[in-house]
Amino acid sequence: MNYSLSREPINKIPTNVIIQELQQVAKHYNYQKFTRHEFDKISVKCKGSVVLDRFGTWENALKTIGNELKARVKKSKIQISNEELFAEMERIWSNLGHRPSKNEWDNSNTKYSYTTYKTRFHGWVNACGKFIEYKNKDSKTQNIQNDIVETPKLPKKEIPSQNIRGIPDKLRIKILKRDNFKCVYCGKSPATHHGITLHIDHVIPFSKNGKTVFENLQTLCQNCNWGKGTDNL
């Protein structure tokens, strides 16, 4: 008997089982070409990584199905509206009860990929922030981004941003991310509680010389913000 360190895995999936799984997934997609990511959403017996390990490339794997697969006409990312993306984000966010991570998104059988959001909104956190802004507007409550009233353009002296009541978008996103996109008082979020609007609030009120800086800002829902008033809680 020859002894060797190499061994066949005892749980190795037979090739015929992998091919049968590929055929089942092909049937699901009406015999149109599908990606590894799409295979993972439907397959129950193995993952795409197993298929690639067995056949080398995805194209080689698809050739084993036995039927010539039709080219899929996928909806262009440009044709997908922001409203469609936000509706899907609301569904996943509500199911999870919190802001989805990349792994949670990829494992939630979503309509649109993580990359679609990241590309459209220049980052995943930015996408989540834009979703919150969308939900705020959708609830038809006060939008605090409209605090600054347009005035005739006149030469004026530059004022440091920390001394201006309005909060820049980049800073707003940072505050939302730090506070996990929910009210720091009651924990509510537009994604999990219908009608909730998030405000970025000054801890020390602006009217009491509070600065518009990271350390002096917090995320509150409209109810907690209005209840707080100008109190320094």
The 8 nearest C-alpha neighbors of each residue, nearest first, counted from 0:
[[1, 2, 3, 4, 5, 6, 7, 8],
 [2, 0, 3, 4, 5, 6, 7, 8],
 [1, 3, 0, 4, 5, 6, 7, 8],
 [4, 2, 5, 1, 6, 0, 7, 8],
 [5, 3, 6, 2, 7, 1, 8, 0],
 [4, 6, 3, 7, 2, 8, 1, 9],
 [7, 5, 8, 4, 3, 9, 2, 11],
 [6, 8, 9, 5, 11, 10, 4, 12],
 [9, 7, 11, 10, 6, 12, 5, 13],
 [8, 10, 11, 7, 6, 12, 13, 5],
 [11, 9, 8, 12, 7, 13, 45, 6],
 [12, 10, 8, 9, 13, 7, 14, 49],
 [11, 13, 10, 14, 16, 17, 45, 15],
 [14, 12, 16, 15, 11, 17, 18, 10],
 [15, 13, 17, 16, 18, 12, 53, 19],
 [14, 16, 18, 17, 13, 19, 12, 20],
 [15, 17, 19, 13, 14, 18, 20, 12],
 [18, 16, 20, 14, 15, 19, 21, 13],
 [19, 17, 21, 15, 20, 16, 22, 14],
 [20, 18, 22, 16, 21, 17, 15, 23],
 [19, 21, 17, 23, 18, 22, 16, 24],
 [20, 22, 18, 24, 19, 23, 25, 17],
 [21, 23, 25, 19, 20, 64, 24, 26],
 [24, 22, 20, 26, 25, 21, 19, 27],
 [23, 25, 27, 21, 26, 22, 20, 41],
 [26, 24, 30, 22, 28, 27, 23, 21],
 [25, 27, 29, 23, 24, 30, 28, 22],
 [26, 28, 24, 25, 29, 23, 30, 41],
 [27, 29, 25, 26, 30, 31, 24, 33],
 [30, 28, 26, 27, 31, 25, 24, 69],
 [31, 29, 25, 68, 26, 28, 69, 32],
 [30, 32, 69, 68, 29, 71, 28, 70],
 [31, 33, 68, 70, 71, 69, 30, 34],
 [34, 32, 37, 31, 38, 35, 28, 25],
 [33, 35, 37, 36, 38, 32, 57, 39],
 [34, 36, 38, 47, 37, 39, 33, 57],
 [37, 35, 39, 34, 38, 40, 47, 33],
 [36, 38, 34, 40, 35, 39, 33, 41],
 [37, 39, 35, 36, 40, 41, 42, 34],
 [40, 38, 36, 42, 37, 41, 46, 47],
 [39, 41, 37, 38, 108, 42, 36, 106],
 [42, 40, 38, 39, 24, 43, 37, 27],
 [41, 43, 39, 38, 44, 40, 45, 24],
 [44, 42, 45, 41, 46, 20, 39, 40],
 [45, 43, 42, 20, 46, 17, 16, 12],
 [46, 44, 43, 42, 49, 47, 17, 50],
 [47, 45, 48, 49, 39, 50, 42, 44],
 [46, 48, 50, 49, 35, 39, 51, 38],
 [47, 49, 51, 46, 50, 52, 35, 45],
 [50, 48, 52, 47, 46, 51, 53, 45],
 [51, 49, 47, 53, 48, 52, 54, 46],
 [52, 50, 55, 48, 54, 53, 49, 56],
 [51, 53, 49, 50, 55, 54, 48, 56],
 [52, 54, 50, 51, 55, 49, 14, 60],
 [55, 53, 51, 60, 56, 52, 59, 50],
 [54, 56, 51, 52, 53, 59, 57, 60],
 [57, 55, 59, 58, 51, 54, 60, 52],
 [56, 58, 60, 59, 51, 61, 55, 54],
 [57, 59, 61, 60, 56, 62, 55, 54],
 [60, 58, 62, 56, 57, 61, 54, 63],
 [59, 61, 57, 58, 62, 63, 54, 56],
 [60, 62, 58, 63, 59, 64, 57, 21],
 [61, 63, 59, 60, 64, 58, 65, 67],
 [64, 62, 61, 65, 60, 18, 59, 21],
 [65, 63, 22, 62, 61, 66, 18, 21],
 [66, 64, 63, 62, 67, 22, 61, 68],
 [67, 65, 64, 68, 30, 62, 63, 22],
 [66, 68, 69, 65, 30, 62, 64, 31],
 [67, 69, 31, 30, 32, 66, 70, 25],
 [70, 68, 31, 32, 71, 30, 67, 29],
 [69, 71, 32, 31, 72, 68, 33, 30],
 [72, 70, 31, 73, 32, 69, 33, 68],
 [73, 71, 70, 74, 75, 31, 69, 32],
 [72, 74, 71, 75, 76, 70, 78, 33],
 [73, 75, 76, 72, 78, 79, 77, 71],
 [74, 76, 78, 77, 73, 79, 72, 80],
 [77, 75, 79, 78, 74, 115, 80, 119],
 [76, 78, 75, 79, 80, 74, 119, 81],
 [79, 77, 75, 76, 80, 74, 81, 83],
 [78, 80, 76, 77, 83, 81, 75, 84],
 [81, 79, 82, 83, 78, 84, 77, 76],
 [80, 82, 84, 83, 85, 79, 86, 119],
 [81, 83, 85, 80, 84, 86, 79, 133],
 [84, 82, 86, 80, 81, 85, 87, 79],
 [83, 85, 81, 87, 82, 86, 88, 80],
 [84, 86, 88, 82, 87, 83, 130, 89],
 [87, 85, 83, 89, 88, 84, 82, 90],
 [88, 86, 90, 84, 85, 89, 91, 83],
 [87, 89, 85, 91, 90, 86, 92, 84],
 [88, 90, 92, 86, 87, 190, 91, 93],
 [91, 89, 87, 93, 88, 92, 94, 86],
 [90, 92, 94, 88, 93, 89, 95, 87],
 [93, 91, 89, 95, 94, 90, 98, 97],
 [94, 92, 96, 191, 90, 91, 95, 190],
 [95, 93, 91, 92, 96, 90, 97, 89],
 [96, 94, 92, 97, 93, 91, 99, 98],
 [95, 97, 93, 94, 92, 191, 98, 190],
 [98, 96, 95, 92, 99, 93, 191, 190],
 [97, 99, 92, 100, 179, 180, 96, 95],
 [100, 98, 103, 104, 92, 97, 101, 95],
 [99, 101, 103, 102, 104, 98, 105, 123],
 [100, 102, 104, 103, 105, 99, 113, 123],
 [103, 101, 105, 104, 100, 106, 99, 107],
 [104, 102, 100, 106, 101, 105, 99, 107],
 [103, 105, 101, 107, 102, 106, 99, 100],
 [104, 106, 102, 103, 107, 101, 108, 113],
 [105, 107, 103, 104, 108, 102, 109, 40],
 [106, 108, 104, 109, 105, 103, 91, 102],
 [109, 107, 106, 40, 110, 105, 104, 111],
 [110, 108, 107, 111, 112, 104, 105, 87],
 [111, 109, 108, 112, 87, 84, 107, 83],
 [112, 110, 109, 115, 113, 84, 87, 116],
 [111, 113, 114, 115, 109, 110, 116, 105],
 [112, 114, 115, 116, 117, 101, 111, 104],
 [115, 113, 117, 112, 116, 118, 111, 119],
 [116, 114, 112, 118, 113, 117, 119, 111],
 [117, 115, 119, 114, 118, 113, 120, 126],
 [116, 118, 122, 123, 114, 121, 115, 120],
 [119, 117, 121, 115, 116, 120, 114, 122],
 [118, 120, 116, 117, 121, 115, 126, 122],
 [119, 121, 126, 117, 122, 118, 125, 116],
 [122, 120, 118, 117, 119, 125, 123, 126],
 [121, 123, 117, 125, 120, 124, 126, 118],
 [122, 124, 117, 126, 125, 127, 116, 121],
 [125, 123, 127, 126, 122, 128, 176, 172],
 [124, 126, 128, 122, 123, 127, 120, 129],
 [125, 127, 123, 129, 120, 124, 128, 116],
 [128, 126, 130, 124, 125, 129, 131, 123],
 [127, 129, 125, 131, 130, 126, 172, 124],
 [130, 128, 132, 126, 131, 127, 133, 125],
 [129, 131, 133, 127, 128, 132, 85, 134],
 [132, 130, 134, 128, 133, 129, 135, 127],
 [133, 131, 129, 135, 130, 134, 136, 128],
 [132, 134, 130, 136, 131, 135, 137, 129],
 [135, 133, 137, 131, 136, 132, 138, 130],
 [134, 136, 196, 132, 133, 138, 137, 131],
 [137, 135, 133, 139, 134, 138, 132, 142],
 [136, 138, 134, 139, 135, 133, 140, 194],
 [137, 139, 194, 135, 136, 140, 134, 196],
 [140, 138, 137, 136, 141, 135, 142, 194],
 [141, 139, 138, 142, 136, 135, 196, 137],
 [140, 142, 143, 139, 136, 135, 196, 221],
 [143, 141, 144, 145, 140, 136, 135, 146],
 [142, 144, 145, 146, 141, 198, 199, 165],
 [143, 145, 142, 146, 165, 166, 147, 167],
 [144, 146, 143, 147, 142, 148, 165, 141],
 [147, 145, 144, 143, 148, 165, 164, 142],
 [146, 148, 145, 165, 149, 144, 164, 143],
 [149, 147, 150, 146, 145, 151, 165, 144],
 [148, 150, 147, 151, 152, 145, 146, 153],
 [151, 149, 152, 148, 153, 147, 155, 154],
 [152, 150, 153, 149, 154, 148, 155, 147],
 [153, 151, 150, 154, 155, 149, 148, 156],
 [154, 152, 155, 151, 150, 156, 149, 157],
 [155, 153, 152, 156, 157, 151, 150, 158],
 [156, 154, 153, 157, 152, 158, 151, 150],
 [155, 157, 158, 154, 153, 159, 152, 160],
 [158, 156, 155, 159, 160, 154, 163, 162],
 [157, 159, 160, 156, 162, 163, 161, 155],
 [160, 158, 161, 162, 157, 163, 211, 156],
 [161, 159, 163, 162, 158, 211, 166, 164],
 [160, 162, 211, 210, 159, 163, 212, 164],
 [161, 163, 160, 159, 210, 211, 164, 158],
 [164, 162, 160, 161, 165, 211, 159, 158],
 [163, 165, 166, 211, 162, 205, 161, 146],
 [166, 164, 163, 146, 147, 167, 144, 211],
 [165, 167, 171, 164, 168, 170, 211, 144],
 [168, 166, 170, 169, 171, 165, 160, 172],
 [167, 169, 171, 170, 172, 166, 173, 144],
 [170, 168, 172, 171, 167, 173, 166, 125],
 [169, 171, 173, 167, 172, 168, 174, 166],
 [170, 172, 168, 174, 169, 173, 167, 175],
 [173, 171, 175, 169, 170, 174, 128, 176],
 [174, 172, 170, 176, 171, 175, 177, 169],
 [173, 175, 177, 171, 176, 172, 178, 170],
 [176, 174, 180, 172, 178, 173, 177, 179],
 [177, 175, 179, 173, 174, 178, 180, 172],
 [176, 178, 174, 175, 179, 173, 180, 172],
 [177, 179, 175, 176, 180, 174, 181, 218],
 [180, 178, 176, 177, 181, 175, 98, 97],
 [181, 179, 175, 178, 176, 188, 182, 98],
 [180, 182, 188, 187, 186, 179, 178, 183],
 [181, 183, 219, 186, 220, 218, 187, 184],
 [182, 184, 186, 218, 219, 185, 181, 178],
 [185, 183, 182, 186, 219, 223, 220, 187],
 [186, 184, 187, 182, 183, 223, 220, 219],
 [187, 185, 182, 181, 183, 184, 188, 220],
 [186, 188, 182, 181, 185, 192, 191, 189],
 [187, 189, 181, 190, 191, 192, 195, 182],
 [190, 188, 195, 192, 191, 196, 193, 134],
 [189, 191, 188, 89, 93, 192, 92, 193],
 [190, 192, 93, 188, 189, 96, 193, 187],
 [193, 191, 189, 188, 195, 190, 187, 194],
 [194, 192, 195, 189, 191, 190, 138, 188],
 [193, 195, 138, 192, 196, 189, 135, 134],
 [194, 196, 189, 193, 192, 188, 220, 197],
 [197, 195, 135, 220, 221, 189, 194, 198],
 [198, 196, 220, 219, 221, 218, 135, 195],
 [199, 197, 219, 220, 218, 200, 221, 196],
 [198, 200, 218, 217, 219, 216, 197, 171],
 [199, 201, 217, 216, 198, 218, 202, 219],
 [200, 202, 216, 204, 203, 215, 205, 217],
 [203, 201, 215, 216, 204, 231, 200, 217],
 [202, 204, 209, 201, 231, 205, 215, 207],
 [205, 203, 209, 201, 207, 206, 229, 202],
 [204, 206, 209, 208, 207, 201, 210, 203],
 [205, 207, 204, 208, 209, 229, 203, 164],
 [208, 206, 204, 205, 209, 203, 229, 210],
 [207, 209, 205, 206, 210, 204, 203, 162],
 [210, 208, 205, 203, 204, 207, 201, 211],
 [211, 209, 161, 212, 162, 208, 205, 215],
 [210, 212, 161, 162, 164, 215, 163, 209],
 [211, 213, 215, 210, 214, 161, 216, 170],
 [212, 214, 216, 215, 174, 211, 170, 173],
 [215, 213, 212, 216, 217, 211, 202, 210],
 [216, 214, 202, 212, 213, 201, 210, 203],
 [217, 215, 201, 200, 213, 202, 214, 199],
 [216, 218, 200, 199, 174, 219, 201, 202],
 [217, 219, 199, 182, 198, 183, 200, 175],
 [220, 218, 182, 198, 224, 197, 183, 223],
 [219, 221, 197, 182, 196, 223, 222, 198],
 [220, 222, 224, 196, 223, 225, 197, 198],
 [223, 221, 225, 224, 220, 226, 219, 195],
 [222, 224, 226, 220, 225, 221, 227, 219],
 [225, 223, 221, 227, 226, 222, 219, 220],
 [224, 226, 228, 222, 227, 223, 221, 220],
 [227, 225, 223, 224, 228, 222, 221, 229],
 [226, 228, 224, 225, 230, 223, 229, 232],
 [227, 229, 225, 226, 230, 224, 231, 223],
 [228, 230, 204, 227, 231, 206, 203, 207],
 [231, 229, 228, 227, 232, 204, 203, 202],
 [230, 232, 203, 202, 229, 204, 227, 228],
 [231, 230, 202, 227, 203, 229, 228, 204]]
